[in-house]
Amino acid sequence: MIKRILYFITALVLLFAVSYTSHNFFLSIRDVILPFSLFFVYLFHVIATALVYVILELIASKLPNEAGYGYLALMLLKIGFFVLIFQDSVFAGDELAKSQRVSLVIPLFIFLITEAIAVSKLLNSK
């Protein structure tokens, strides 16, 4: 269990470094200014994905039949915390431009797909 968690967190940190650097580079080339901090959006997703996976590992080890429900609840909490934390910078101002909206969705999908793959492997192994 600890080995899987460490591998996953290492993969997350690597994915964070590569995806944030490339995303920030493309935004700087196109001179796109975001009303929110891209670094904090990526950091939120890394921390939330790591927490979801660790908690799900614990749930799957104690209650393997309930792990799917735990994942569903954790996903709802993750989305709720994102809205709560970033509501001032993302949702309060004028309507976001297309490049700004895409910059919010890209980290979400990157880490959601990574999390889904890891969780599906975890649940299939149990």
Order of alpha helices (4+ residues) and beta strands (2+ residues): alpha-alpha-alpha-alpha
